[in-house]
Amino acid sequence: MRRVSANLRGVIEREKAEIDVLIALDHPTKQMQKEAAEAGFYRPPGLVDRYPRIQILSIEELLEAKRIDYPRLAADATFKRAPKAKKRRNRCRSAQTLRSPF
């Protein structure tokens, strides 16, 4: 599990994310907590609040209603949008043009 938490900083840089969250079955080790703390904080432009860049939450914590700490300014502000898919031409023939062998 430590190896996974150590790679989160690389994920933040590669994805150009401000915050990354690891949801784990067990509580994080002290080393994992240290690595998360070393990642620092994200301060959104125009706000005074700051948020941990790497957060590690256990399933138990989530079931106890602990939440991810992020700026709740807009409903979709935390998600990276996927590129729109190109429309494909329908290559299937309609049911009317297909002939049954029976």
N, C-alpha and C positions, 0 to 999 in steps of 0.2 A: 504494500500500500504506500510506503514511503516513496517508492519510485514514481508512482502515479502523481503524488503531490509535487514532487520535484519537477515534473514535466509541465505543470500548470503554467509556470512563468513563460515557458516557450510557447504554449498555446495562446496566451494573452498577446504576445508579440506577433506571432504568425497571423492570428485572426484580427489583430488590431482592436482587441476588446479592452474595455476599461475594467470590467469585473469578470471573474471566473469563479464558478462554484463547483465543488466536488461533493457529491452526496455519497456517503460511505455507509457500509453496514455497521462498522464499529466506530467508536470515538477516535478522533485523530491522536496520534502519538505526540509527545512533546516536540520531537524533531519536525513533524509535519506542521504543528502550530508555529514553530519558529520560522520555518520556510514561508508560511503564509504571511506572517507578520513582516518578514523582510521584504515582501513585495510592495509594502507601503499602502497608501490610500489613494482613492480616486476622488477628486473634488470637481463636481460639474461646474462648467462656466456659469458665473452669475449666482452661485449658491455658496453659502458658508459651510454647509454640511459636508462631511467627508465619509467615504465608505471604503471598507477593506477591499483591496483589489482581488485577493484570493480568500475565499471563504470555504471552510470545510464543515459540513453539517452531517451528523449521523441520522440514520433513519429514526432512531429513538427521539432525537431532538425535534425532527419534523413532526413526529406523532405527538410531541408535547407542545406543538404550535409555535416552535421557534421558526422565524422566517428569514429569508434571504434579505440582507441589508442592501438596498439599492434605491436610487432616486425614483420616486413614484410620480413622475411628472406627466407622462403620457402612457397610455395603455400598451402601445407597441414599441416603446422606446428601447426596450432591452433586447429586442430580437433583431438579428441580422436578416434582412429580407433576401430570399432566394431570387435568382434571376428568373424573369418570366420565360416560360417555355415557348418555343416557336410552335406555331400551329402546323400540324402535319396534315397533309392531304389524306383523305379517306381512301385507302387502297382496297377496301373490301367492296365487293359488289353488293348491291342491294338485294334483299331477299327475293324481289320480283325477277331479277335477271338470272338467278340461280335455278337450275332445273333439277328436279328430283329424278334419280335414276329409276324410281318405281313408277 
